[in-house]
């Protein structure tokens, strides 16, 4: 039984705040919060369920802030959400009968392509780009395909959504991030229902982290609204890169698994990684701002 003392509550709140901020900007908040939940002694199923609940609350806060600032239109999204629910349900069902080992080995390579394409296309998503697919058809197709993938396997779904929205619909990274939050929230709600039915959520821990997540979701989305794609890009690349490392470790490290990875990395290196990332993003934006001021 975990002792909920004052210092632990502060740590849970602070981690929720930090993870929520990063997740609202570029996704990947679970890479921060999940290692903490495992490191304080929660069994893996309960850690996963608790992580989903607290993260979903932060995602809702970010989504609402994006919607309030008119970065999201649910009139456009409704087809994607409908087919996303269908795809996620079918994917969850299929996952019980099909071996996903091959797909797990291919995913790091797909994520690497996303990383390389974004890296070597420096202006990608900084402004609205070329539309390559009709919006309604895009949301039907990718709503189902990425919904199926999210239900079947899951890792990197947010990154795939962002790059698809930028490439096929020409969204800038800020808008793509806002729309991705809606699909993440949909997937989280489906997962939370299953974790609740399995009694795999520690509600006290989840709610303490959720207090930080609410503030982090609002802060991160506010930073995106104010600073735009120049803030999203470096954090997005960092999240994709870190996701590649974890997925490669899981897929190719033989007997090693995610549990051992989380215990071996620990929460402090993960937090340091994202602190450095945010510092680099702030430095990147500051330099870009100074350069734009000089141009005038």
Backbone as a ProteinNet text record, in pm:
[ID]
protein_1_A
[PRIMARY]
XXXXXXXXXXXXXXXXXXXXXXXXXXXXXXXXXXXXXXXXXXXXXXXXXXXXXXXXXXXXXXXXXXXXXXXXXXXXXXXXXXXXXXXXXXXXXXXXXXXXXXXXXXXXXXXXXXXXXXXXXXXXXXXXXXXXXXXXXXXXXXXXXXXXXXXXXXXXXXXXXXXXXXXXXXXXXXXXXXXXXXXXXXXXXXXXXXXXXXXXXXXXXXXXXXXXXXXXXXXXXXXXXXXXXXXXXXXXXXXXXXXXXXXXXXXXXXXXXXXXXXXXXXXXXXXXXXXXXXXXXXXXXXXXXXXXXXXX
[TERTIARY]
85	0	88.3	62.3	142.7	96.8	192.4	161.8	151	32.3	8.7	50.2	178.8	224.4	234	269.2	269.3	368.4	490.9	592.7	552.3	489.9	444.7	337.2	245	140	197.7	299.2	365.7	430.5	496.9	562.9	460.1	347.5	242.8	185.6	160.2	105.9	204.5	331.4	433.5	452.9	452.4	468.3	348.3	227.8	108	113.2	159.5	172	270.4	387	490.1	447.3	392.9	348.6	234	141.3	29.1	71.6	171.1	222.3	286.1	374.4	442.9	342.2	246.8	150	61.6	23.2	-61.7	12.3	144.7	224.3	256.2	299.5	349.5	315.2	237.5	210.5	324.3	308.4	415.8	418.8	311.9	311	320.5	268.4	275.8	417.6	509.7	650.3	709.7	644.6	689.4	614.3	482.3	400.6	406.9	411.8	409.9	531.5	654.7	769	756.3	698.3	679.8	585	473.3	374.5	431.2	516.3	581	685.9	760.5	869.5	819.8	693.6	642.6	577.1	579.4	537	403.5	339.2	211.8	236	155.8	163.5	135.6	193.2	183	38.1	-55.4	-193	-254.8	-230.8	-286.3	-214.6	-82.8	-7.1	-59.7	-87.8	-139.7	-278.4	-366.2	-500.3	-500.4	-420.5	-408.5	-352.6	-253.8	-191.4	-292.8	-377	-478.3	-577.7	-623.1	-723.8	-668.4	-550.3	-497	-458.5	-408	-371.5	-492.5	-603	-724.8	-781.1	-767.9	-818	-736.3	-604.6	-519.5	-549	-572.3	-605.2	-736.6	-834.5	-962	-942	-858.6	-833	-769.3	-672.3	-606.5	-704	-783.4	-879.7	-981.2	-1031.5	-1129.3	-1067.7	-942.4	-875.4	-854.8	-817.3	-802.8	-937.5	-1043.4	-1176.8	-1223.6	-1200.4	-1243.7	-1174.2	-1051.3	-976.1	-990.3	-1092.9	-1134.1	-1027.9	-947.1	-853.7	-915.2	-1035.1	-1100.3	-1244.1	-1285.8	-1425.5	-1479.8	-1573.9	-1629.8	-1721.3	-1766.4	-1843.5	-1757.6	-1629.2	-1534.9	-1497.1	-1484.4	-1429.3	-1526.2	-1655.8	-1752.4	-1737.6	-1704.5	-1685.4	-1562.9	-1454.6	-1333.7	-1355	-1434	-1461	-1548.2	-1648.9	-1736	-1658	-1581.8	-1505.1	-1387.8	-1343.5	-1239.6	-1289	-1411.4	-1470.7	-1487.3	-1532.7	-1549.2	-1413.5	-1313.8	-1180.5	-1117.2	-1129.5	-1070	-1134.2	-1265.5	-1335.6	-1292.1	-1284.8	-1242.8	-1096.9	-1012.8	-872.1	-853.6	-929.4	-921.3	-964.7	-1069.1	-1116.9	-1013.1	-956.3	-858.8	-731.7	-692.5	-569.4	-571.4	-690.9	-702.3	-676.8	-673	-663.1	-543.8	-479.9	-369.1	-241	-132.6	-2.2	48.9	80.6	124.1	276	350.2	496.7	560.1	511.6	570	546.3	423.5	392.5	477	500.6	582.8	725.1	774.7	909.9	915.8	803.6	800.1	778.3	710.6	672.7	790.7	900.5	1012.7	1063.3	1056.7	1100.6	1004.6	873.4	775.3	792.6	814.6	836.5	965	1065.8	1191.8	1170.5	1085.2	1053.8	985.6	893.2	827.1	930.2	1022	1124.9	1215	1262	1353.3	1283.2	1159.7	1086.4	1064.2	1026.2	1002.9	1132.5	1240.5	1370.1	1422.7	1412.7	1470.2	1370.7	1257.4	1162.5	1140.1	1236.7	1236	1115.2	1049.8	933.9	801.6	809.7	688.8	605.2	481.9	389.5	406.3	503.1	518.8	406	355.7	239.8	147.3	23.8	-66.1	-4.9	-16.1	46.1	-54	-6.1	-86.4	-183.5	-307.8	-408.8	-401.8	-377.1	-360.1	-478.1	-575.6	-687.8	-811.2	-926.8	-1050.5	-1070.8	-1105.8	-1110	-1204.9	-1324	-1421.4	-1372.4	-1311.7	-1259.2	-1140.4	-1057.3	-942	-985.8	-1086.5	-1128.2	-1197.4	-1265.8	-1324.5	-1214.2	-1117.4	-1010.5	-918.1	-861.7	-764.1	-830.7	-955.1	-1028.4	-1037.8	-1070.8	-1081.8	-945.1	-851	-719.4	-641.8	-630.6	-555.1	-633.2	-766.3	-845.8	-822.2	-818.4	-790.7	-652	-552.8	-417	-409.8	-478.3	-475.1	-535	-644	-704.3	-622.9	-555.6	-479.3	-344.8	-274.3	-140.4	-123.8	-123.8	-130.1	-13.4	111.1	220.9	242.3	259.3	288.5	166.9	45.7	-74.3	-83.4	-55.2	-61	35.1	155.5	254.8	207.9	148.3	96.9	-16.9	-102.6	-210.5	-155	-57.2	-1.7	59.2	142.7	210.7	110.3	5.1	-97.3	-176.4	-213.1	-288.2	-205.7	-77.7	10.6	30.8	56.9	92.2	-30	-140.5	-254.5	-351.9	-369.3	-464.5	-397	-263.3	-192	-207.4	-248.1	-260	-122	-114.8	10.3	18.9	136.5	158.3	70.6	40.7	-45.3	-185.9	-241.9	-376.1	-379	-275.2	-268.4	-261.7	-186	-176.1	-311.3	-383.8	-515.4	-612	-616.4	-707.5	-666	-536	-487.6	-533.1	-543	-587.6	-728	-813.6	-950.4	-948.5	-867.2	-860.3	-792.3	-693.8	-632.2	-734	-816.3	-917.8	-1017.6	-1058	-1149.5	-1091.3	-964.8	-898.9	-883.3	-850.4	-833.7	-963.8	-1074.5	-1204.3	-1236.6	-1211.6	-1236	-1149.9	-1020.6	-929	-967.9	-1008.4	-1043.6	-1161.1	-1258.4	-1374.1	-1328.5	-1236.9	-1187.7	-1106.3	-1022.2	-943.4	-1034	-1140.6	-1235	-1305.3	-1346.3	-1413	-1320	-1191	-1092.5	-1040	-1092.3	-1048.9	-898.6	-848.8	-705.6	-673.3	-739.2	-711.6	-700.1	-592.9	-580.5	-633.6	-755.5	-822.4	-759.3	-706.3	-643.2	-521	-436.9	-317.4	-357.2	-453.6	-496	-549.9	-628.9	-688	-584.3	-485.5	-380.2	-298	-264.3	-190.9	-279.3	-409.7	-501.7	-509	-491.8	-488.9	-375.7	-259.7	-147.6	-173.7	-237.5	-266.6	-358.2	-456	-547.6	-471.9	-385.3	-303.9	-207.4	-144.7	-49.4	-116.5	-237.1	-309.6	-343	-385.9	-418.4	-292.6	-184.2	-59.4	-0.6	9.5	68.8	-9.9	-143	-225.2	-217.3	-208.3	-194.1	-62	45	175.5	170.9	99.4	86.4	5.5	-104.3	-189.5	-112.4	-30.9	44.2	165.7	241.1	370	366.4	262.2	246.5	339	353	421.9	570.5	630.5	773.7	804	707.2	723.8	695.1	596.5	556	663.6	725.1	816.9	929.3	1012.9	1122.5	1074.2	962.7	909.7	852.4	786.4	732.5	845.3	953.6	1067.4	1127.6	1135.4	1192	1103.9	972.8	880.4	888.4	892.5	902.9	1033.4	1142.3	1272.6	1272.4	1218.3	1215.5	1123.7	1012.4	921.7	990.8	1071.1	1146.6	1238.7	1307.3	1399.4	1325	1210.7	1134	1078.9	1025.3	967.6	1075.2	1192.6	1303.9	1348.3	1355.8	1395.1	1297.9	1168	1065.7	1068.2	1095.1	1081.9	1204.7	1323.4	1445	1536.1	1495.1	1585.4	1564.6	1500.1	1487.3	1404.4	1465.2	1391.4	1362.4	1428.1	1403.5	1264.8	1197.5	1063.2	1046.1	927.3	902.6	914.9	873.6	883.6	1028.1	1117.3	1259.1	1315.4	1266	1313.5	1279.3	1153.7	1110.8	1190.9	1212.2	1288.7	1435.3	1489.3	1631.2	1654.8	1557.1	1572.5	1543.4	1431	1391.6	1324.2	1258	1181.4	1270.9	1382.4	1465.8	1527.6	1590.8	1644	1537.1	1417.4	1309.4	1269.2	1254	1217.2	1327	1453.1	1565.5	1564.3	1533.6	1529.8	1429	1309.3	1206.4	1232.2	1298.1	1335.2	1434.4	1530.6	1628.6	1558.2	1463.4	1388.7	1310.7	1241.4	1163.4	1254.8	1372	1468.2	1515	1541.5	1584.2	1473.4	1348.5	1235	1220.6	1236	1226.7	1338.4	1458.7	1572.8	1549.3	1496.4	1465.8	1364.9	1258.9	1155.3	1208.3	1287.8	1342	1430.1	1516.2	1602.3	1520.2	1415.9	1330.8	1258.8	1215.7	1147.6	1241.3	1364.7	1461.7	1495.1	1505.6	1537.7	1425.5	1300	1186.4	1178	1215.9	1215.8	1322.6	1438.4	1546.2	1509.2	1427.1	1389.4	1302.5	1239.5	1160.5	1247.5
-119.8	0	124.6	215.2	336.8	438.3	497.2	597.6	734.2	794.2	921.7	1035.8	1055.5	1164.4	1293.5	1399.7	1532.8	1541.5	1490.3	1499.4	1421.3	1305.2	1227.2	1303.1	1366	1442.9	1559.3	1624.6	1733.6	1680.3	1564.4	1503.1	1465.3	1407.8	1369.3	1492	1597.6	1720.3	1781.1	1791.1	1852.9	1773.5	1640.2	1557	1572.1	1577	1599.4	1733.1	1836.9	1970.2	1968.5	1908.2	1904.8	1819.9	1700.6	1610.9	1673.2	1739.2	1802.3	1915.9	1993	2103.5	2051.4	1952.2	1894.6	1829.1	1754.8	1682.2	1777.5	1888.7	1985.5	2050.9	2060.7	2124.9	2028.6	1907.7	1817.5	1671.7	1638.8	1498.8	1437.5	1312	1241.6	1261.3	1316.5	1336.6	1207	1098.7	968.6	918.1	966.1	928.3	985.2	1088	1148	1088.1	1076.8	1036	885.9	802.8	658	608.2	651.9	606.1	640	756.8	792.7	694.7	662.4	573.9	435	387.8	257.9	267.9	379	392.5	402.8	448.2	457.2	326.4	225.1	92.4	42.6	115.6	67.4	-51	-156.5	-265	-209.3	-271.2	-219.5	-194.9	-289.1	-261.5	-139	-123.8	-9.1	119	110.4	227.3	275.4	181.2	216.8	280.4	222.3	275.8	412.6	427	555.2	662.2	622.8	715.5	762.4	671	707.5	808.2	785.6	874	1013.7	1023.1	1156.3	1228.5	1153.3	1214.5	1263.1	1187.4	1226.3	1357.2	1378.1	1502.9	1621.6	1603.6	1708.8	1732.5	1624.8	1636.6	1711.2	1684.1	1755.2	1904.7	1939.6	2081.5	2150.8	2082.9	2140.1	2151.4	2045.9	2045.1	2158.6	2176.2	2283	2419.4	2438.9	2567.2	2591.5	2487	2500.9	2533.7	2465.5	2489.7	2631.6	2675.1	2809.5	2917.9	2887.6	2983.7	2956.6	2877.1	2855.6	2786.8	2700	2619.6	2486	2456.4	2328.1	2352.4	2279.2	2280.3	2137.3	2114	1980	1943.2	2042.9	2015.9	1939.6	1975.7	1907.2	1771	1763.4	1644.3	1527.4	1551.6	1449.7	1319.5	1327.6	1205.1	1129	1203.4	1138.6	1069.9	1132.8	1073.8	949.1	955.9	840.8	721.1	742.6	632.5	594.3	689	657.1	559.2	579.4	486.4	347.5	345	216.8	147.6	224	167.7	120.1	200.7	163.8	37.3	26.9	-92.2	-216.1	-203	-315	-351.4	-248.6	-273.6	-345.4	-304.4	-369.6	-515.4	-541.6	-677.9	-762.1	-705.7	-777.4	-809.6	-718.9	-736.6	-863.8	-911.9	-1032.4	-1160.6	-1150	-1270.2	-1270.3	-1153.7	-1144.3	-1105.1	-1172.4	-1142.2	-1009.2	-917	-783.3	-769	-878.9	-872.4	-806.2	-842.6	-785.6	-635.5	-592.9	-450.5	-374.4	-433.1	-368	-345.6	-435.8	-420.3	-318.3	-301.7	-204.7	-61.3	-47.6	85.4	180.1	135.4	228.5	282.6	201.1	245.7	350.6	330.9	429.7	561.2	551	671.5	742.2	663.5	723.1	802.2	751	823.7	956.5	954.1	1077.6	1177.1	1126	1211.6	1273.5	1190.2	1237.7	1335	1303	1390.6	1527.7	1528.6	1655.5	1732.3	1660.8	1724.8	1792.3	1721.4	1772.7	1851.8	1883.8	1977.5	2089	2178.8	2275.4	2367.5	2390.8	2480.2	2405	2272.5	2191.9	2231.2	2270.7	2299.7	2434.5	2513.6	2646	2738.3	2713.9	2785.6	2684.8	2727.1	2638.9	2605.2	2477.3	2432.4	2384.5	2304.9	2254.6	2146.6	2155.6	2054.2	1943.5	1819.6	1706.6	1609.7	1632.5	1539.9	1616.2	1579.1	1642	1615.6	1719.8	1713.4	1605.5	1596.5	1498.7	1356.1	1330.7	1197.3	1164.2	1264.6	1244.1	1195.2	1261.4	1225.5	1089.8	1053.3	919.2	814.1	835.7	737.8	726.8	839.3	834.5	817.2	861.9	835.2	686.1	611.3	466	399.4	434	367.4	392	518.4	547.7	508.7	508.9	457.4	308.5	235.6	91.8	66.2	142.4	124.8	154.5	260.3	298	188.1	127.4	18	-109.3	-131.1	-253.7	-251.6	-136.5	-127.9	2.2	118.4	245.3	340.3	295.6	391.6	478.6	609	700.2	749.5	714.2	754	905.7	979.2	1124.9	1182.2	1126.6	1173.7	1146	1028.3	996.2	1091	1125.7	1220.1	1356.3	1405.2	1538.1	1543.3	1444.4	1448.3	1428.8	1347.5	1327.2	1455.7	1524.7	1649.9	1756.8	1762.8	1861.1	1829	1701.9	1663.4	1661.3	1600.7	1581.1	1699	1766.3	1877.1	2013.2	2014.7	2142.2	2222.5	2157.2	2229.5	2272	2385.8	2418.9	2332.8	2328	2238.8	2273.5	2400.9	2440.9	2384.8	2401.1	2351	2198.5	2135.8	1989	1934.7	2000.3	1959	1969.6	2079	2098.7	1987.7	1955.9	1850.7	1713.4	1690.9	1562.5	1538.4	1644.2	1629.7	1568.2	1606	1552.7	1401.4	1356.4	1212.7	1137.6	1200.1	1138.9	1122.6	1224.4	1219.7	1107.8	1092.8	984.5	848	827.3	699.9	676.3	782.8	770.6	730.9	787.7	755.7	607.7	555.6	412.9	327.8	363.4	285.8	293.9	412.6	431.3	342	330	243.6	101.4	50.1	-87.1	-100.3	0.9	-2.8	6.5	85.1	94.5	-38.7	-102.5	-232.3	-337.6	-322.7	-416.5	-376.1	-265.9	-215.3	-189.9	-128.2	-102.6	46.6	121.5	264.5	298.8	368.4	423.4	566.4	588.5	716.6	830.2	800.1	905.3	961.9	871.7	915.7	987.1	930.2	989.2	1130.8	1152.1	1283.5	1385.5	1341.2	1432.7	1478.2	1383.2	1419	1501.8	1473.4	1544.8	1693.5	1727	1869.1	1941	1875.3	1931.6	1928	1820.8	1806.5	1917.1	1955.9	2062.2	2192	2226.8	2348.2	2333.6	2214.6	2191	2194.4	2134.7	2137	2278.3	2360	2499.7	2578.2	2556.5	2629.2	2591.7	2460.8	2416.4	2464.1	2451	2495.6	2646.7	2719.4	2866	2903.4	2831.6	2859.7	2835.2	2729.4	2700.5	2810	2851.9	2955.3	3086.1	3119.8	3245.1	3236.9	3125.8	3117.2	3042.7	2961.8	2897.6	2779.4	2746.2	2623.8	2624.6	2741.9	2746.9	2686.8	2686.7	2621	2471.7	2435.6	2295.4	2210.8	2261.9	2182.6	2115.2	2190.6	2123.4	2022.7	2051.9	1957.3	1833.8	1854.3	1742	1647.6	1702.9	1621.5	1546.5	1610.7	1546.4	1431.1	1452.8	1347	1228	1254.9	1146.9	1070.1	1142.8	1078.2	988.3	1038.8	961.1	840.2	857.4	745.9	637.2	678.7	583.1	499	564.5	492.6	386.7	424.4	330.2	216.3	248.6	145.2	49.9	103.9	19	-73.1	-19.2	-98.5	-214.5	-183.2	-286.3	-392.8	-350.4	-440.9	-527.8	-475.6	-544.6	-584.7	-560.2	-588.8	-727.1	-816.7	-954.9	-967.4	-1016.4	-1042.3	-915.4	-804.2	-679.1	-627.6	-564	-513.9	-374.1	-318.8	-181	-162.6	-263.2	-252.3	-233.3	-316.2	-304.1	-171	-127.6	-0.6	114.3	116.1	224.2	222.7	100.4	91.1	129.9	93.9	122.1	269.9	335.8	478.6	561.6	532.8	610.8	740.7	802.5	923.6	1046.5	1053.3	1174	1198.1	1096.1	1120.8	1161	1102.9	1137.6	1283.7	1326.2	1465.3	1559.8	1522.4	1605.2	1618.7	1507.2	1509.7	1612.7	1611.1	1702.6	1845.8	1863.4	1998.2	2059.5	1978.9	2026.1	2056.4	1969	1988.3	2119	2145.4	2268.3	2390.5	2379	2489.3	2517.6	2408.6	2424.7	2487.5	2445.9	2502.1	2651.7	2687.9	2828.9	2910.5	2852.8	2920.4	2936.2	2829.9	2830.2	2940.6	2948.4	3048.3	3189.3	3206.3	3338.3	3389.6	3300.9	3339.6	3372.6	3292.6	3317.3	3451.6	3482.2	3608.6	3727.2	3714.7	3822.8	3843.8	3728.9	3738.8	3807.3	3776.7	3840.6	3989.3	4026.3	4168.2	4245.8	4181.2	4244.9	4265.8	4171	4179.8	4302.3	4352.9	4474.4	4598.1
0	0	0	-94.3	-105.4	-2.4	68.8	169.5	102.2	106.1	39.3	131.3	145	230	149.4	217.9	156.1	40.1	59.2	-45	-169.7	-150.8	-264.5	-341.7	-269.6	-335.8	-416.3	-359.2	-431.6	-558.9	-548.4	-664.3	-770.8	-726.9	-821	-891.9	-815.3	-872.9	-973	-932.2	-1017.9	-1147.2	-1135.6	-1254.9	-1347.3	-1289.1	-1369.1	-1441.2	-1370.5	-1429.6	-1546.6	-1525.5	-1628.1	-1747.5	-1718.5	-1826	-1904.8	-1835.3	-1902.1	-1993.2	-1949.4	-2030.8	-2159.4	-2144.5	-2261	-2354.2	-2298.5	-2380.3	-2459.4	-2400.4	-2470.2	-2586.1	-2574.3	-2679.4	-2793	-2759.2	-2864.4	-2841	-2738	-2706.6	-2627.5	-2588.8	-2519.1	-2370	-2312.1	-2167.7	-2089.8	-2146.8	-2080.5	-2062.6	-2146.1	-2131.3	-2002.8	-1948.5	-1822.1	-1704	-1716	-1601.9	-1573	-1676.7	-1654.1	-1576.2	-1609.1	-1528.7	-1380.7	-1349.2	-1208.2	-1140.7	-1205.9	-1146.3	-1120.6	-1210.9	-1190.9	-1080.2	-1077.3	-980.5	-836.5	-814.6	-676.9	-632.7	-719.9	-677.4	-727.8	-817.7	-871.5	-965.4	-956.9	-1056.1	-1194.9	-1297.8	-1433.1	-1478.8	-1461.5	-1507.8	-1440	-1308.7	-1236.7	-1276.7	-1299.9	-1346.2	-1481.1	-1571.7	-1704.1	-1693.5	-1612.7	-1596.6	-1530.9	-1426.1	-1355.6	-1449.1	-1528.2	-1623.3	-1727.6	-1775.3	-1874	-1817.7	-1693.1	-1634.9	-1612.7	-1547.2	-1519.3	-1649.2	-1746.8	-1873.9	-1951.5	-1944.9	-2016.2	-1962.5	-1831.6	-1772.3	-1822.7	-1831.8	-1887.6	-2034.2	-2108.6	-2250.8	-2270.7	-2181.5	-2189.8	-2166.2	-2066.4	-2037.3	-2157.9	-2221	-2338.6	-2455.3	-2476.2	-2586.4	-2572	-2450.3	-2426.4	-2454	-2413.5	-2436.4	-2585.7	-2659.8	-2804.9	-2869.3	-2823.1	-2878.6	-2847.9	-2726.7	-2685.9	-2767.7	-2811.4	-2892.1	-3042.5	-3077.6	-3216.6	-3301.9	-3241.4	-3318	-3359.3	-3306.5	-3333.3	-3377.7	-3481	-3523.9	-3514.9	-3425.5	-3409.8	-3526.6	-3601.5	-3722	-3822.5	-3829.4	-3917.8	-3861	-3729.3	-3664.1	-3650.1	-3661.8	-3621.5	-3699.3	-3830.7	-3908.8	-3860.5	-3831.3	-3782.7	-3650	-3560.8	-3430.3	-3443.3	-3529.8	-3549.8	-3602.1	-3709.1	-3766	-3676.4	-3592.2	-3494.8	-3390.5	-3342.2	-3245.8	-3307.9	-3434.2	-3503.1	-3519.4	-3564.7	-3585	-3456.4	-3348.5	-3219.6	-3163.4	-3178.4	-3128.9	-3206.6	-3339	-3422.3	-3394.5	-3373.9	-3343.5	-3211.1	-3109.8	-2978.9	-2987.4	-3067.7	-3086.2	-3160.6	-3267.4	-3350.2	-3272.1	-3181.9	-3105.2	-3020.7	-2989.1	-2906.3	-2985.7	-3119.7	-3201.9	-3298.7	-3318.6	-3414.4	-3341.8	-3376.2	-3317.5	-3373.4	-3284.6	-3327	-3330	-3317.6	-3307.2	-3429.5	-3549.6	-3672.1	-3678.4	-3646.6	-3649.6	-3547.8	-3430.8	-3328.8	-3377.7	-3462.2	-3515.5	-3628.3	-3700.6	-3809.9	-3760.9	-3646.4	-3598.8	-3575.3	-3512.9	-3496.5	-3629.8	-3734.6	-3866.8	-3922.4	-3902.4	-3946.4	-3871.5	-3740.5	-3660.4	-3701.6	-3739.3	-3784.8	-3913.6	-4003.6	-4126.4	-4094.4	-3996.2	-3952.7	-3899.7	-3817.4	-3757.9	-3865.5	-3958.7	-4062.9	-4157	-4195.2	-4285.9	-4222.2	-4094.7	-4025	-4006.7	-3973.1	-3951.3	-4077	-4189.6	-4313.9	-4398.3	-4338.6	-4400.3	-4299.4	-4285.5	-4174.5	-4169.7	-4283.2	-4283.9	-4271.3	-4257.4	-4248.4	-4126.9	-4151.1	-4042.5	-3975.8	-4019.9	-3959.4	-4003.9	-4124.5	-4175.7	-4243.4	-4272.9	-4346.8	-4482.2	-4521	-4644	-4746.9	-4841.1	-4952.5	-4905.6	-4950.6	-4918.4	-5023.1	-4978.1	-5069	-5068.4	-4981.7	-4970.6	-4922.1	-4971.5	-4926.4	-4777.2	-4705.1	-4558.8	-4507.2	-4563.8	-4515.6	-4538.6	-4655.1	-4684.5	-4594.2	-4568	-4479.6	-4342.4	-4285	-4148.8	-4143.6	-4252.3	-4257.3	-4263.8	-4355.3	-4377	-4256.7	-4215.9	-4107.3	-3971.1	-3959.5	-3835.8	-3811.7	-3917.7	-3904.5	-3891.1	-3980.1	-3982.5	-3853.2	-3812	-3690.2	-3565.1	-3574.5	-3463.5	-3446	-3558.1	-3554	-3494.7	-3541.8	-3490.8	-3341.6	-3299.7	-3158.7	-3071.6	-3118.6	-3043.8	-3050.2	-3163.1	-3184	-3112.2	-3119.6	-3059	-2981.1	-3050.8	-2979.3	-2981.3	-2952.7	-2938.4	-3061.7	-3039.7	-3149.4	-3225.9	-3179.8	-3253.8	-3269.5	-3162.5	-3169.5	-3271.9	-3279	-3376.1	-3518.5	-3540	-3673.1	-3711.9	-3615.3	-3642.1	-3683.5	-3608.8	-3637.5	-3776.8	-3809.5	-3939.2	-4052.8	-4031	-4134.5	-4159.1	-4051.4	-4063.9	-4134.6	-4103.1	-4165.9	-4313.8	-4345.1	-4482.3	-4574.6	-4531.2	-4620.8	-4622	-4507.8	-4501.8	-4498	-4489.1	-4489.8	-4362.7	-4251.6	-4124.5	-4076.3	-4009.2	-3940.2	-3814	-3753.3	-3639.8	-3520	-3501	-3389	-3406.3	-3524.6	-3552.9	-3549.3	-3606.2	-3606.5	-3464.2	-3378.2	-3238.1	-3169.5	-3195.5	-3134	-3175.3	-3303.9	-3351.9	-3300.5	-3288.3	-3237.8	-3094.8	-3014.9	-2876.2	-2869.5	-2964.2	-2963.8	-2985	-3080.9	-3109	-2995.3	-2931.6	-2814	-2702.1	-2683.3	-2577.7	-2604.5	-2729.8	-2767.2	-2732.4	-2767.5	-2739.6	-2590.1	-2517.5	-2373	-2304.3	-2349.9	-2288.9	-2306.7	-2427.6	-2453.4	-2360.9	-2350.3	-2266.6	-2118.9	-2072.9	-1931.7	-1892.8	-1980.9	-1952.3	-1923.5	-2006	-1986.5	-1858.3	-1828.9	-1705.1	-1581.7	-1592	-1479.8	-1456.4	-1565	-1553	-1492.6	-1519	-1464.3	-1327.3	-1270.6	-1138.8	-1137.1	-1244.6	-1257.2	-1257.7	-1169.5	-1155.3	-1007.3	-970.7	-835.5	-842.9	-794.8	-815.8	-735	-617.2	-536.5	-607.3	-658.5	-730.3	-859.2	-932.8	-1059.5	-1039.8	-935.2	-913.4	-867.5	-788.5	-747.8	-869.3	-957.4	-1078.6	-1172.4	-1172.5	-1260.6	-1226	-1096.8	-1057.9	-1129.8	-1136.8	-1212.5	-1361.8	-1409.1	-1551.9	-1603.4	-1522.9	-1565.2	-1589.1	-1493.4	-1509	-1626.8	-1638.2	-1746.8	-1883.3	-1893	-2019.7	-2062.8	-1966.2	-1997.2	-2033	-1956.4	-1981.1	-2116.5	-2144.1	-2269.5	-2390.4	-2385.9	-2498.2	-2515	-2403.8	-2410.9	-2478.1	-2444.5	-2506.9	-2657.3	-2698.9	-2842.4	-2910.9	-2848.4	-2906.6	-2922.8	-2822.3	-2825.9	-2918	-2908.4	-2978.3	-3111.2	-3132.4	-3260.8	-3285.1	-3414.5	-3456.3	-3423.4	-3408.4	-3378.2	-3241.6	-3151.7	-3022.8	-3034	-3116.9	-3128.2	-3193.9	-3299.7	-3381.5	-3302.9	-3224.8	-3153	-3050	-2982.7	-2885.4	-2954.4	-3067.8	-3143.5	-3186.4	-3238.2	-3280.4	-3161.8	-3047.4	-2928.7	-2881.4	-2883.1	-2841.7	-2937.2	-3067.2	-3165.9	-3146.5	-3125.2	-3107	-2983.9	-2873.7	-2750.4	-2764.9	-2838.7	-2864.6	-2946.9	-3044.8	-3126.6	-3038.9	-2944.9	-2856.2	-2775.3	-2718.3	-2636.1	-2720.6	-2839	-2924	-2975.8	-3006.6	-3051.8	-2939.9	-2820	-2702.8	-2682.3	-2692	-2669.9	-2779.3	-2903.5	-3017	-3041.2	-3007.7	-3048.8	-2933.4	-2808.9	-2696.9	-2637.5	-2711.7	-2667.5	-2541.9	-2435.9	-2311.9	-2233.5	-2271.8	-2200.9	-2237.6	-2145.7	-2172.2	-2116.2	-2137.4	-2096	-1945.8	-1869.9	-1723.9	-1681.3	-1735.7	-1702.8	-1752.2	-1870.2	-1923.3	-1829.6	-1782.1	-1692.7	-1564	-1508.2	-1384.6	-1407.1	-1523.5	-1549	-1576.8	-1647.1	-1676	-1551.3	-1486.8	-1370.6	-1411.7	-1318.9	-1349	-1365.5	-1290	-1293.3	-1431.3	-1496.2	-1631.1	-1730.9	-1718	-1810.3	-1793	-1667.1	-1640.9	-1688.9	-1663.5	-1710.2	-1861	-1929.6	-2075.9	-2125.3	-2067.7	-2114.1	-2067.1	-1952.3	-1909.5	-2007.3	-2050.5	-2148.8	-2281	-2317.8	-2442	-2440.2	-2328.6	-2317.7	-2320.8	-2256.2	-2258.3	-2400.1	-2474.7	-2614.2	-2697.6	-2670.3	-2743.6	-2714.6	-2586.8	-2548.9	-2614.1	-2617	-2679.8	-2829.8	-2891.4	-3035.2	-3067.5	-2987.3	-3011.4	-2988	-2884.1	-2852.4	-2965.6	-3018.6	-3130	-3254.6	-3279.2	-3395.3	-3381.8	-3259.5	-3234.3	-3254.7	-3206	-3222.9	-3369.8	-3445	-3587.3	-3663.2	-3625.9	-3693.7	-3662.3	-3538.2	-3501.6	-3578.5	-3598.3	-3673.4	-3818.8	-3872	-4013.5	-4041	-3933.5	-3950.1	-3926.5
[MASK]
++++++++++++++++++++++++++++++++++++++++++++++++++++++++++++++++++++++++++++++++++++++++++++++++++++++++++++++++++++++++++++++++++++++++++++++++++++++++++++++++++++++++++++++++++++++++++++++++++++++++++++++++++++++++++++++++++++++++++++++++++++++++++++++++++++++++++++++++++++++++++++++++++++++++

